[in-house]
């Protein structure tokens, strides 16, 4: 039982309030001067018919425990000061652990479209989904990470049309994904300029959905170009999927569902198309089958939603999809509900990534391709590392630079809350100072350096009275929040909370190192500070793992 729980029990006994109610009200004050824990007595004012100030003063006289150094009534709050030795011991010796296995959750994320380029905008989804998977697994959920590729539809038809009409004799031998992206941009431009081309694209899409031999062969060949490139990128980033879905596999079942909805009266015909009127639910009108008989994203999402639960026996389905698809997801969930398919499904929306030149878009050509971006950031990290590490060989310089670049991207993408747009800035994200990925890596590497310099092989539990400075207390207060922070981050699907914790701990750890001697301190203080550094390092690396970051021992 932690101090918050013990204080809740004491307050529950003194006030008659439910302990869980008290526990949810207990706060960690914003500064050490206000204590280690605080209870707002405003919640008791109505019940006791006394002012919060008087209630706090009365409780301060009643609450006593061996671990409490003192209590203090201040501004309607009852502040608790825990004995420093007890406080340090409890926090540094607590072991992580989250009990029994929980429900089964499928997390669908990434979802790139084939026949397009993989750009920096895709990375937010990839990193967000992967970290959600890691956080949920940390909390003992059974998690199935899934990818759903858009391998059919108008965008594919445009690319195939442009290939056949203008590039029939070309066969790229490398960078095939980039080649398809350029063809797609060209197709958009040509279709926009010539109305007649729209009909040709539509006819090709119909032929593709009918799986006519010639176009299907070209589709399969070029689709494989994209999928191969995607898999190489995922491997490079350390992203793993347990299952892969493809839009093309949901066509037939989606059409069956559309016809079933029509038969049941949930859907109706409108100018040859099949629609579901969701206006009474505030969700407009959803088209589930076009007048030419071709499917839409919605058609296939209805099919896939059923497949997930029926084939994989999951308890919950989570979709990591950008906020521009919020209406689409609400329509999908509502139609499934009207069908009688009432399962737990959740959309995790996020805002898009922009550059200083504007929103990233394959259609307009404003893209930062992952392949190009990675090489550029690696080169910048390489030059910076080489300045500091003149004794390192080429392999070590390149390996370190690659991890620095990937960490810069992950922290840059994940430190911003899902609900806020990201303005991508590679130079800012690679900075060794401030709230960046390289800074967190440097913090962990610096602690490893201390242990190497001191030839420290193992650290014993210390005399906790030696951790009595305000900086010690500040570190302890941050470490105390770790377990609850991870739990809340997983519950709310917000990796930004993990990132914020990492950045706060990194900053405080570096400030601590600047202010206090470790290896040159007296023997008992040295042991205590090394033990504290060990716990900081463990926490940093534990939280890095939740974001898919590989710690470095040297930088």
Buried (B, 14 or more C-beta within 10 A) or exposed (E): EBBBBBBBBBBBEBBEBEBEEBBEBBBBBEEEEBBBBBBBBBBBBEEBEBEBBBBBBBBBEEBEBEBBBEBBBBEBBBBBBBBBBBBBBBBBEBEEEBEEEBEBBBBBBBBBBBBBBBBBBBBBBBBBBBBBBBBBBBBBBBBBBBBBBBBBBBBBBBBBBBBBBEBEEEEBEEBBBBBBBBBBBBBBBBBEEEEEBEEBBBEBBBBBBEEEEEBBEBBEEBBEBBBEBBBEBBEEBEBEBEBBBBBBBBBEBBBEBBBEBBEEEBBEEEEEBBBBBBEEEEBEEBBBBBEEBBBBBBBBBBBBBBBBBEEBEBBBBBBBBBBEBEBBBBBBBBBBEBBEBEBEBBBBBBBBBBBEEEEBBBBEBBBBBBBBBBEEBBEBBBEBBBEEBEEBEEEEBBBBBBBBBBBBBBBBBBBBBBEEEBEBEBEEBBBBEEBBBBBBBBBBBBBBBBBEEBEBEEBEEBEBBBBBBEBBBBBBBBBBBBBEBBBBBBEEBBBBBBBBBBBBBBBBBBEBBEEBEBEEBEEEBBBBBBBBBBBBBBBBBBBBBBBBBEBBEEB
